[in-house]
Structures are given as structure tokens and as C-alpha cells.
Amino acid sequence: MYIADFFKTLTRKSNIPVLIYLVLNIFVIAGITSFLLSMNFGLGLLVGLGLYAISLLIALSPIGEFILRFQNGCKKIKDPELFNFIEPIFREVYGKAVQADPSISPDISLYLNNDRAPNAFATGRKTICITKGLLNMPVEQIKATLAHEFGHLSHKDTDLILVVAVGNLIVTGFIVGIRIIITLVHLFISLICIVAGGPEGAIAGAINSLHTLLITAIVSGLTWIWTKIGTLLVMKASRSNEFEADEFASKLGYGNDLCILLDTICASNATGLFANLASSHPDKADRIAKLQELGASYRKAIPQNTPHLMGG
């Protein structure tokens, strides 16, 4: 059922770029496999497909969620004071979300990240991670944020991050293997140069070191670019999902508070996944306008002493 839901989500029009990226990953794995194992591309494609299927299964499992939480510093809330504050808030919104959509998992857990900017993300089917900065916001705005994240879980669009960030473990493993091979070859040639001795050996060793650094830089650069492309594609696909999650929060009764939150938070110094998520979201003015269309009565207050600019 989980896998079926994932592929159903993946084939949405907004998620087609991610689907293309996943297919390209299979061809990348097939190419590397064919090269390393000296097999024809057709057989390499089958092996690559099998390996990538395994990586996706791992990514979509609790292991995948654990890896993503670990990568982003999301931990269980152990501070009794913080736990006693946030747990009732979380449970209240959780209860409303399940009433609105009974398909939401009954085993969702809340985690905390040390980022000082108010933010949150949901991933997989059982993880919501909030930042310490969010705890400084008014309670109703915290509820609105949680409602938004439950909206993502309700629409089953929380697996895409897992697939790119964790599902690329096979590709990453190949790249790490290639770098290890490059390093071993470098050490072997350097040893030969040392044994040969003399000026020629020193020159050969220096050239070999420069060559190794160049190859390693190229491999690292390509890996970074490839992962970045995948992340950007997921983030692009997530833009339309943000409006759906906002609508879910509105249905739970948090439309006004979500508008206030969107209108008060500003650009942060968030890093990693939180920064990528923030950069991927639609313009907050568009989100507020959409929430107003859904019934939010929020209107931004304009100071009385602020001059109105008229068209010339």
C-alpha cells in the first residue's frame, strides 16, 4: 500500500521532474555498473534497476526516515520543560488532522532541531521535525505550522525528499568507491615513485598527486551537482504541494494563524534541508492570498501614518 501510494504521488503532473530524475539515476547506476563490472549496458541496466529499487525501498522505510533525521539533527525532545510545552499542542493538532484524514499514520512522532529560525518539515509517514526557533512563536502559530506539516503527510508528498536525500545511497556508494580506488592508485604510484627515487621520482610523484587531486575534485563536483539537481527538482515539485498543505491547515481551522505566521517570519540563516525547503516555498504573499480565498479573514494592518503611494 505504501509503495502504491508513493508511485501514485510520483506520477502527479507536478512531480514529473522528480520521476525523470529517478529514471536518470537508474541509467547512471547502469553506466557505472557496466564500466566497473565490464558487462554490456543491457545487463548493467538490469543490475542498476535492481540496486536502485533496493535503495528506494530503504529510503521509504523507517531506516530512510532515521537517516534523514540524523542528517538534519532532528532528535527526540528530552527536555521535560520543552516536552510538556509542545506535546499537548502537537497532540491537539494531531487529533484534528486524523479526524480530517483517518489515513494519517497513528504513529507520527515529533522531533526537534536546534535551528533558531522558526521552521518545520515532515518526511516519510511518521516524522515531523520542528526547530527550536518555532517554540518561540505564539502557540496558535505553532499549531498552524504543525497543521501545515500534517497536510503534507495527508497528501503523501513527504516521500520525495527521502527518495532524493536517502534513495541516492547507491549512487553515493559508487562514488565513494570510485574515490577510494583513485586514492589507492595514487598511493601505489606514489610508493613506486619513492622506491624509484631521484629527481624523476619526485617529479612523477608530484604529477601523480596533482592528477589525483584533479580527478577527485571532478568526481566530488559531479556528485554535488547531481545531488543538487535532484534536490532542486524535488523543491520545484513541492511548490504546488505547499498550497495543498496550506489548504489542509485552513480546513483544520488554522488559516488565519498561518497567514499571521507567514506575514511575520522573515528570511533566516537556516542551512541544509531547512534552507532548501524555505527557498522552495511559493511567495508568502501568494500563499496568504490563497488562504484568504479559502476563508481566512486576516488582513495586514497598515499603520495610519504610512503615506499611500498613488500611481502617477
PEBEL-V46244 format. One record per residue. N is the residue number from 0. PSI is psi in radians with two decimals (999 if undefined). BURIAL is 1 if it has 24 or more other ideal C-beta (glycine too) atoms within 12 Angstrom, else 0. D_FIRST is the distance of its C-alpha to the first C-alpha in Angstrom with 1 decimal. Layout:
n->N psi->PSI burial->BURIAL d_first->D_FIRST
n->N psi->PSI burial->BURIAL d_first->D_FIRST
//
This chain:
n->0 psi->-0.78 burial->0 d_first->0.0
n->1 psi->-0.87 burial->1 d_first->3.8
n->2 psi->-0.71 burial->0 d_first->5.5
n->3 psi->-0.75 burial->0 d_first->5.0
n->4 psi->-0.70 burial->0 d_first->6.1
n->5 psi->-0.85 burial->1 d_first->8.6
n->6 psi->-0.53 burial->0 d_first->10.1
n->7 psi->-0.74 burial->0 d_first->10.4
n->8 psi->-0.71 burial->1 d_first->12.2
n->9 psi->-0.53 burial->1 d_first->14.1
n->10 psi->0.09 burial->0 d_first->15.5
n->11 psi->2.63 burial->0 d_first->17.2
n->12 psi->-0.71 burial->0 d_first->20.9
n->13 psi->-0.35 burial->1 d_first->21.6
n->14 psi->0.10 burial->1 d_first->19.3
n->15 psi->-0.70 burial->0 d_first->20.9
n->16 psi->-0.64 burial->1 d_first->23.3
n->17 psi->-0.71 burial->1 d_first->20.6
n->18 psi->-0.75 burial->1 d_first->19.1
n->19 psi->-0.73 burial->0 d_first->22.7
n->20 psi->-0.73 burial->1 d_first->23.2
n->21 psi->-0.72 burial->1 d_first->20.4
n->22 psi->-0.75 burial->0 d_first->21.9
n->23 psi->-0.61 burial->0 d_first->25.3
n->24 psi->-0.68 burial->1 d_first->24.1
n->25 psi->-0.73 burial->1 d_first->23.3
n->26 psi->-0.63 burial->0 d_first->26.9
n->27 psi->-0.83 burial->1 d_first->28.4
n->28 psi->-0.73 burial->1 d_first->27.0
n->29 psi->-0.75 burial->1 d_first->28.1
n->30 psi->-0.79 burial->0 d_first->31.5
n->31 psi->-0.74 burial->1 d_first->32.0
n->32 psi->-0.78 burial->1 d_first->30.8
n->33 psi->-0.69 burial->0 d_first->33.2
n->34 psi->-0.84 burial->0 d_first->36.0
n->35 psi->-0.62 burial->0 d_first->35.7
n->36 psi->0.09 burial->0 d_first->35.2
n->37 psi->0.84 burial->0 d_first->37.6
n->38 psi->2.83 burial->0 d_first->35.3
n->39 psi->2.79 burial->0 d_first->35.0
n->40 psi->-0.60 burial->0 d_first->32.5
n->41 psi->-0.80 burial->0 d_first->30.5
n->42 psi->-0.67 burial->0 d_first->29.8
n->43 psi->-0.62 burial->1 d_first->29.3
n->44 psi->-0.74 burial->0 d_first->26.7
n->45 psi->-0.77 burial->0 d_first->24.7
n->46 psi->-0.76 burial->1 d_first->25.2
n->47 psi->-0.72 burial->1 d_first->24.3
n->48 psi->-0.75 burial->1 d_first->21.1
n->49 psi->-0.77 burial->0 d_first->20.2
n->50 psi->-0.71 burial->1 d_first->21.4
n->51 psi->-0.60 burial->1 d_first->19.6
n->52 psi->-0.69 burial->0 d_first->16.2
n->53 psi->-0.76 burial->0 d_first->17.1
n->54 psi->-0.65 burial->1 d_first->18.1
n->55 psi->-0.69 burial->1 d_first->15.0
n->56 psi->-0.69 burial->1 d_first->12.9
n->57 psi->-0.76 burial->1 d_first->15.7
n->58 psi->-0.66 burial->1 d_first->15.7
n->59 psi->0.06 burial->1 d_first->12.0
n->60 psi->3.01 burial->1 d_first->12.8
n->61 psi->-0.44 burial->0 d_first->15.2
n->62 psi->-0.73 burial->0 d_first->17.9
n->63 psi->-0.76 burial->1 d_first->17.4
n->64 psi->-0.70 burial->1 d_first->17.7
n->65 psi->-0.76 burial->1 d_first->20.8
n->66 psi->-0.78 burial->1 d_first->22.3
n->67 psi->-0.68 burial->1 d_first->22.1
n->68 psi->-0.74 burial->1 d_first->23.6
n->69 psi->-0.76 burial->0 d_first->26.2
n->70 psi->-0.51 burial->1 d_first->27.1
n->71 psi->0.25 burial->1 d_first->27.7
n->72 psi->0.51 burial->0 d_first->29.5
n->73 psi->2.11 burial->1 d_first->27.1
n->74 psi->2.79 burial->0 d_first->28.1
n->75 psi->2.57 burial->0 d_first->27.8
n->76 psi->1.90 burial->1 d_first->30.6
n->77 psi->-0.35 burial->0 d_first->33.3
n->78 psi->2.02 burial->0 d_first->36.2
n->79 psi->-0.66 burial->0 d_first->36.8
n->80 psi->-0.80 burial->0 d_first->38.4
n->81 psi->-0.75 burial->0 d_first->35.6
n->82 psi->-0.81 burial->0 d_first->32.9
n->83 psi->-0.43 burial->0 d_first->34.9
n->84 psi->-0.85 burial->0 d_first->35.2
n->85 psi->-0.49 burial->1 d_first->31.6
n->86 psi->-0.82 burial->1 d_first->29.6
n->87 psi->-0.64 burial->0 d_first->30.7
n->88 psi->-0.82 burial->1 d_first->30.1
n->89 psi->-0.80 burial->1 d_first->26.6
n->90 psi->-0.62 burial->0 d_first->25.9
n->91 psi->-0.84 burial->1 d_first->27.5
n->92 psi->-0.67 burial->1 d_first->25.4
n->93 psi->-0.80 burial->1 d_first->22.2
n->94 psi->-0.75 burial->0 d_first->23.1
n->95 psi->-0.66 burial->1 d_first->23.8
n->96 psi->-0.73 burial->1 d_first->20.5
n->97 psi->-0.62 burial->0 d_first->18.5
n->98 psi->-0.66 burial->0 d_first->20.8
n->99 psi->-0.57 burial->1 d_first->20.2
n->100 psi->1.64 burial->1 d_first->16.4
n->101 psi->-0.24 burial->0 d_first->15.1
n->102 psi->-0.18 burial->0 d_first->11.4
n->103 psi->2.39 burial->1 d_first->13.1
n->104 psi->2.46 burial->1 d_first->12.7
n->105 psi->0.03 burial->0 d_first->15.7
n->106 psi->0.52 burial->0 d_first->16.5
n->107 psi->2.36 burial->1 d_first->17.6
n->108 psi->2.64 burial->1 d_first->20.8
n->109 psi->2.35 burial->1 d_first->23.8
n->110 psi->2.87 burial->1 d_first->25.6
n->111 psi->2.38 burial->1 d_first->29.0
n->112 psi->2.61 burial->1 d_first->30.5
n->113 psi->0.02 burial->1 d_first->34.3
n->114 psi->2.38 burial->1 d_first->34.5
n->115 psi->-0.20 burial->0 d_first->37.2
n->116 psi->2.46 burial->1 d_first->35.8
n->117 psi->2.04 burial->1 d_first->33.8
n->118 psi->3.02 burial->1 d_first->30.2
n->119 psi->2.77 burial->1 d_first->26.6
n->120 psi->2.68 burial->1 d_first->23.2
n->121 psi->2.54 burial->1 d_first->19.6
n->122 psi->2.72 burial->1 d_first->17.2
n->123 psi->-2.38 burial->1 d_first->13.7
n->124 psi->-0.16 burial->1 d_first->12.3
n->125 psi->0.30 burial->1 d_first->15.3
n->126 psi->2.21 burial->1 d_first->18.4
n->127 psi->2.22 burial->1 d_first->21.2
n->128 psi->2.20 burial->1 d_first->24.4
n->129 psi->2.82 burial->1 d_first->27.7
n->130 psi->2.79 burial->1 d_first->31.1
n->131 psi->-0.55 burial->1 d_first->34.3
n->132 psi->-0.56 burial->1 d_first->35.8
n->133 psi->-0.53 burial->1 d_first->33.5
n->134 psi->-0.29 burial->1 d_first->35.0
n->135 psi->-0.12 burial->0 d_first->38.3
n->136 psi->2.79 burial->1 d_first->37.1
n->137 psi->2.59 burial->0 d_first->37.8
n->138 psi->-0.77 burial->0 d_first->35.4
n->139 psi->-0.54 burial->1 d_first->34.3
n->140 psi->-0.56 burial->1 d_first->33.5
n->141 psi->-0.76 burial->1 d_first->31.4
n->142 psi->-0.73 burial->1 d_first->29.5
n->143 psi->-0.70 burial->1 d_first->29.1
n->144 psi->-0.79 burial->1 d_first->27.8
n->145 psi->-0.70 burial->1 d_first->25.2
n->146 psi->-0.71 burial->1 d_first->24.2
n->147 psi->-0.77 burial->1 d_first->23.8
n->148 psi->-0.63 burial->1 d_first->21.5
n->149 psi->-0.51 burial->1 d_first->19.3
n->150 psi->-0.72 burial->1 d_first->19.3
n->151 psi->-0.75 burial->1 d_first->17.7
n->152 psi->-0.64 burial->1 d_first->15.0
n->153 psi->-0.69 burial->1 d_first->14.5
n->154 psi->0.04 burial->1 d_first->14.3
n->155 psi->0.55 burial->1 d_first->11.8
n->156 psi->0.25 burial->1 d_first->14.7
n->157 psi->0.01 burial->1 d_first->15.3
n->158 psi->-0.32 burial->1 d_first->13.7
n->159 psi->-0.70 burial->1 d_first->16.4
n->160 psi->-0.73 burial->1 d_first->19.1
n->161 psi->-0.76 burial->1 d_first->17.3
n->162 psi->-0.70 burial->1 d_first->16.9
n->163 psi->-0.80 burial->1 d_first->20.7
n->164 psi->-0.59 burial->1 d_first->22.2
n->165 psi->-0.62 burial->1 d_first->20.5
n->166 psi->-0.27 burial->1 d_first->18.9
n->167 psi->0.26 burial->1 d_first->22.5
n->168 psi->-0.62 burial->1 d_first->23.5
n->169 psi->-0.82 burial->1 d_first->24.2
n->170 psi->-0.80 burial->1 d_first->26.5
n->171 psi->-0.72 burial->1 d_first->28.1
n->172 psi->-0.74 burial->0 d_first->28.7
n->173 psi->-0.77 burial->1 d_first->30.4
n->174 psi->-0.76 burial->1 d_first->32.5
n->175 psi->-0.72 burial->0 d_first->33.5
n->176 psi->-0.74 burial->0 d_first->34.5
n->177 psi->-0.72 burial->1 d_first->36.6
n->178 psi->-0.65 burial->1 d_first->38.3
n->179 psi->-0.74 burial->0 d_first->39.1
n->180 psi->-0.77 burial->0 d_first->40.6
n->181 psi->-0.75 burial->1 d_first->42.7
n->182 psi->-0.75 burial->0 d_first->43.9
n->183 psi->-0.73 burial->0 d_first->44.9
n->184 psi->-0.72 burial->0 d_first->46.7
n->185 psi->-0.80 burial->1 d_first->48.5
n->186 psi->-0.68 burial->0 d_first->49.6
n->187 psi->-0.82 burial->0 d_first->50.9
n->188 psi->-0.67 burial->0 d_first->52.9
n->189 psi->-0.69 burial->1 d_first->54.2
n->190 psi->-0.74 burial->0 d_first->55.4
n->191 psi->-0.73 burial->0 d_first->57.2
n->192 psi->-0.69 burial->0 d_first->58.8
n->193 psi->-0.74 burial->0 d_first->60.1
n->194 psi->-0.70 burial->0 d_first->61.5
n->195 psi->-0.64 burial->0 d_first->63.2
n->196 psi->3.12 burial->0 d_first->64.7
n->197 psi->3.03 burial->0 d_first->67.1
n->198 psi->-0.69 burial->0 d_first->66.6
n->199 psi->-0.68 burial->0 d_first->64.7
n->200 psi->-0.71 burial->0 d_first->62.1
n->201 psi->-0.75 burial->0 d_first->61.7
n->202 psi->-0.79 burial->0 d_first->61.3
n->203 psi->-0.70 burial->0 d_first->58.8
n->204 psi->-0.72 burial->1 d_first->56.8
n->205 psi->-0.76 burial->0 d_first->56.8
n->206 psi->-0.73 burial->0 d_first->55.6
n->207 psi->-0.70 burial->1 d_first->52.8
n->208 psi->-0.77 burial->0 d_first->51.7
n->209 psi->-0.73 burial->0 d_first->51.7
n->210 psi->-0.75 burial->0 d_first->49.8
n->211 psi->-0.76 burial->1 d_first->47.1
n->212 psi->-0.70 burial->0 d_first->46.8
n->213 psi->-0.84 burial->0 d_first->46.4
n->214 psi->-0.78 burial->0 d_first->43.7
n->215 psi->-0.73 burial->1 d_first->41.8
n->216 psi->-0.72 burial->0 d_first->42.2
n->217 psi->-0.80 burial->0 d_first->40.9
n->218 psi->-0.79 burial->1 d_first->37.8
n->219 psi->-0.73 burial->0 d_first->37.1
n->220 psi->-0.78 burial->0 d_first->37.7
n->221 psi->-0.68 burial->0 d_first->35.4
n->222 psi->-0.80 burial->1 d_first->32.6
n->223 psi->-0.78 burial->0 d_first->33.1
n->224 psi->-0.78 burial->0 d_first->33.3
n->225 psi->-0.77 burial->1 d_first->30.1
n->226 psi->-0.68 burial->1 d_first->28.1
n->227 psi->-0.71 burial->0 d_first->29.8
n->228 psi->-0.80 burial->1 d_first->28.9
n->229 psi->-0.76 burial->1 d_first->25.2
n->230 psi->-0.76 burial->1 d_first->25.6
n->231 psi->-0.66 burial->0 d_first->27.6
n->232 psi->-0.72 burial->1 d_first->25.2
n->233 psi->-0.76 burial->1 d_first->22.4
n->234 psi->-0.66 burial->1 d_first->24.9
n->235 psi->-0.76 burial->1 d_first->26.1
n->236 psi->-0.51 burial->1 d_first->22.6
n->237 psi->-0.25 burial->1 d_first->22.3
n->238 psi->-0.83 burial->1 d_first->25.4
n->239 psi->-0.51 burial->1 d_first->23.9
n->240 psi->-0.46 burial->1 d_first->21.1
n->241 psi->-0.72 burial->1 d_first->24.0
n->242 psi->-0.67 burial->1 d_first->25.3
n->243 psi->-0.72 burial->1 d_first->22.0
n->244 psi->-0.65 burial->1 d_first->21.9
n->245 psi->-0.72 burial->1 d_first->25.6
n->246 psi->-0.67 burial->1 d_first->25.0
n->247 psi->-0.78 burial->1 d_first->22.6
n->248 psi->-0.66 burial->1 d_first->25.3
n->249 psi->-0.72 burial->1 d_first->27.8
n->250 psi->-0.53 burial->1 d_first->26.0
n->251 psi->-0.09 burial->1 d_first->26.1
n->252 psi->0.30 burial->0 d_first->29.8
n->253 psi->0.37 burial->1 d_first->30.3
n->254 psi->-0.83 burial->1 d_first->31.3
n->255 psi->-0.79 burial->1 d_first->35.0
n->256 psi->-0.57 burial->1 d_first->34.4
n->257 psi->-0.68 burial->1 d_first->32.0
n->258 psi->-0.79 burial->1 d_first->34.8
n->259 psi->-0.77 burial->1 d_first->37.3
n->260 psi->-0.82 burial->1 d_first->35.2
n->261 psi->-0.59 burial->1 d_first->34.7
n->262 psi->-0.29 burial->1 d_first->38.4
n->263 psi->-0.55 burial->0 d_first->39.7
n->264 psi->2.58 burial->1 d_first->37.7
n->265 psi->-3.12 burial->0 d_first->39.2
n->266 psi->2.43 burial->0 d_first->38.5
n->267 psi->3.07 burial->0 d_first->37.9
n->268 psi->0.50 burial->0 d_first->38.5
n->269 psi->2.64 burial->1 d_first->34.9
n->270 psi->2.99 burial->0 d_first->33.9
n->271 psi->-2.43 burial->1 d_first->30.9
n->272 psi->-0.69 burial->1 d_first->27.5
n->273 psi->-0.69 burial->1 d_first->29.0
n->274 psi->-0.74 burial->0 d_first->31.6
n->275 psi->-0.73 burial->1 d_first->29.2
n->276 psi->-0.76 burial->1 d_first->27.1
n->277 psi->-0.71 burial->1 d_first->30.4
n->278 psi->-0.34 burial->0 d_first->31.7
n->279 psi->-0.28 burial->1 d_first->28.6
n->280 psi->2.59 burial->1 d_first->28.8
n->281 psi->2.87 burial->1 d_first->30.6
n->282 psi->2.37 burial->0 d_first->34.2
n->283 psi->-0.50 burial->1 d_first->34.4
n->284 psi->-0.67 burial->0 d_first->36.9
n->285 psi->-0.67 burial->0 d_first->34.4
n->286 psi->-0.72 burial->1 d_first->31.8
n->287 psi->-0.73 burial->1 d_first->34.5
n->288 psi->-0.72 burial->0 d_first->35.6
n->289 psi->-0.72 burial->1 d_first->32.1
n->290 psi->-0.62 burial->1 d_first->31.9
n->291 psi->-0.65 burial->0 d_first->35.3
n->292 psi->-0.53 burial->0 d_first->34.3
n->293 psi->-0.06 burial->1 d_first->31.6
n->294 psi->-0.05 burial->0 d_first->34.4
n->295 psi->2.31 burial->1 d_first->35.2
n->296 psi->0.00 burial->0 d_first->39.0
n->297 psi->2.33 burial->1 d_first->39.5
n->298 psi->2.34 burial->0 d_first->42.3
n->299 psi->2.25 burial->0 d_first->43.6
n->300 psi->2.30 burial->0 d_first->47.1
n->301 psi->2.12 burial->0 d_first->49.9
n->302 psi->2.44 burial->0 d_first->52.9
n->303 psi->-0.50 burial->0 d_first->56.0
n->304 psi->0.12 burial->0 d_first->58.2
n->305 psi->2.10 burial->0 d_first->55.8
n->306 psi->2.48 burial->0 d_first->57.6
n->307 psi->2.31 burial->0 d_first->55.8
n->308 psi->2.17 burial->0 d_first->55.8
n->309 psi->2.61 burial->0 d_first->56.9
n->310 psi->2.53 burial->0 d_first->56.7
n->311 psi->999 burial->0 d_first->60.0
//
